[in-house]
Amino acid sequence: MLRDVVFEPSGTDSDEFTVSYWKIDPGERVGVGGELLVVESVEEKTALVVPSPFAGVLTEIVAREEHTIVPGALLGRIEVS
């Protein structure tokens, strides 16, 4: 089953972020809580690691590096196992 990974930041009041880099590539397996990507708060200039909410294989990256995202943005998709 394909599941959407949605950006839900915690511990910050920022409402705009930049995707710094993905820590895994499409086709790679990730566990629940595994590190998917790093984003930076535009206002606070703070880096946040985004953990995977699912275990499975990253099938698609939607939010590309250097793109600006907001809470609720679609980051990618994981084929859950």
HELIX and SHEET records of a PDB file:
SHEET    1   A 4 LEU A   2  VAL A   6  0                                        
SHEET    2   A 4 LEU A  74  VAL A  80 -1                                        
SHEET    3   A 4 GLY A  56  ILE A  61 -1                                        
SHEET    4   A 4 ARG A  29  VAL A  30 -1                                        
SHEET    1   B 4 ALA A  47  PRO A  51  0                                        
SHEET    2   B 4 GLU A  35  SER A  41 -1                                        
SHEET    3   B 4 PHE A  17  TRP A  22 -1                                        
SHEET    4   B 4 THR A  68  ILE A  69 -1                                        
END                                                                             
